[in-house]
Amino acid sequence: MSTLKRPIVTEKATGLNEKGRYTFEVERTANKVQIKKDIETLYGVTVTEINTMRTIGKMKSKGTKGGQVTGRRAHGKKAIVTVKEGDVIDFYGNL
């Protein structure tokens, strides 16, 4: 089973792609060794550095009168992966 959930494709993450850094949402229990192995296997690149961070889900309120029912989005974890210079991960190659 892969530790990668999905690539994060936002304006900020796409700006990092030009520098050889790619952002992924990963399982909360995943460690850097597992993430590195999965990315190298799946994309055929050499990973040089991984930074991980846990994200806290935002508080949300539902209802028309401002907060009758409150809840929270799910917590998560993301990884910013730096690949060897010259390697590229193409998210849109199979379209």
Contacts in CASP RR format, 6 or more apart in sequence:
PFRMAT RR
TARGET T0000
AUTHOR 0000-0000-0000
METHOD contacts of the structure
MODEL  1
MSTLKRPIVTEKATGLNEKGRYTFEVERTANKVQIKKDIETLYGVTVTEI
NTMRTIGKMKSKGTKGGQVTGRRAHGKKAIVTVKEGDVIDFYGNL
2 38 0 8 1.000
2 42 0 8 1.000
3 26 0 8 1.000
3 27 0 8 1.000
3 29 0 8 1.000
3 30 0 8 1.000
3 34 0 8 1.000
3 35 0 8 1.000
3 38 0 8 1.000
4 24 0 8 1.000
4 25 0 8 1.000
4 26 0 8 1.000
4 35 0 8 1.000
4 38 0 8 1.000
4 39 0 8 1.000
4 42 0 8 1.000
5 24 0 8 1.000
5 25 0 8 1.000
5 26 0 8 1.000
5 27 0 8 1.000
6 24 0 8 1.000
6 25 0 8 1.000
7 13 0 8 1.000
7 22 0 8 1.000
7 23 0 8 1.000
7 24 0 8 1.000
7 25 0 8 1.000
7 89 0 8 1.000
7 91 0 8 1.000
8 23 0 8 1.000
8 24 0 8 1.000
8 25 0 8 1.000
8 78 0 8 1.000
9 91 0 8 1.000
10 23 0 8 1.000
13 22 0 8 1.000
13 23 0 8 1.000
16 22 0 8 1.000
16 23 0 8 1.000
16 80 0 8 1.000
17 89 0 8 1.000
20 82 0 8 1.000
20 83 0 8 1.000
20 85 0 8 1.000
20 87 0 8 1.000
20 88 0 8 1.000
21 80 0 8 1.000
21 81 0 8 1.000
21 82 0 8 1.000
21 83 0 8 1.000
22 80 0 8 1.000
22 81 0 8 1.000
22 83 0 8 1.000
22 89 0 8 1.000
23 78 0 8 1.000
23 79 0 8 1.000
23 80 0 8 1.000
23 81 0 8 1.000
24 35 0 8 1.000
24 39 0 8 1.000
24 78 0 8 1.000
24 79 0 8 1.000
24 81 0 8 1.000
25 76 0 8 1.000
25 77 0 8 1.000
25 78 0 8 1.000
26 35 0 8 1.000
26 52 0 8 1.000
26 77 0 8 1.000
26 78 0 8 1.000
26 79 0 8 1.000
27 77 0 8 1.000
28 54 0 8 1.000
28 75 0 8 1.000
28 76 0 8 1.000
28 77 0 8 1.000
30 52 0 8 1.000
30 77 0 8 1.000
30 79 0 8 1.000
32 50 0 8 1.000
32 52 0 8 1.000
32 79 0 8 1.000
35 50 0 8 1.000
35 52 0 8 1.000
35 79 0 8 1.000
35 81 0 8 1.000
36 47 0 8 1.000
36 50 0 8 1.000
36 81 0 8 1.000
39 45 0 8 1.000
39 47 0 8 1.000
39 81 0 8 1.000
39 89 0 8 1.000
40 46 0 8 1.000
40 47 0 8 1.000
43 89 0 8 1.000
44 87 0 8 1.000
45 83 0 8 1.000
45 84 0 8 1.000
45 87 0 8 1.000
45 88 0 8 1.000
45 89 0 8 1.000
46 83 0 8 1.000
46 84 0 8 1.000
46 87 0 8 1.000
47 81 0 8 1.000
47 82 0 8 1.000
47 83 0 8 1.000
47 84 0 8 1.000
48 82 0 8 1.000
48 83 0 8 1.000
48 84 0 8 1.000
49 81 0 8 1.000
49 82 0 8 1.000
50 79 0 8 1.000
50 80 0 8 1.000
50 81 0 8 1.000
50 82 0 8 1.000
51 79 0 8 1.000
51 80 0 8 1.000
52 77 0 8 1.000
52 78 0 8 1.000
52 79 0 8 1.000
52 80 0 8 1.000
53 77 0 8 1.000
53 78 0 8 1.000
53 79 0 8 1.000
53 80 0 8 1.000
54 75 0 8 1.000
54 76 0 8 1.000
54 77 0 8 1.000
55 75 0 8 1.000
55 76 0 8 1.000
55 77 0 8 1.000
55 78 0 8 1.000
56 75 0 8 1.000
57 72 0 8 1.000
57 73 0 8 1.000
57 74 0 8 1.000
57 75 0 8 1.000
57 76 0 8 1.000
58 72 0 8 1.000
58 73 0 8 1.000
59 70 0 8 1.000
59 71 0 8 1.000
59 72 0 8 1.000
60 70 0 8 1.000
60 71 0 8 1.000
60 72 0 8 1.000
60 73 0 8 1.000
61 67 0 8 1.000
61 68 0 8 1.000
61 69 0 8 1.000
61 70 0 8 1.000
61 71 0 8 1.000
62 68 0 8 1.000
62 69 0 8 1.000
62 70 0 8 1.000
62 71 0 8 1.000
63 69 0 8 1.000
83 89 0 8 1.000
END
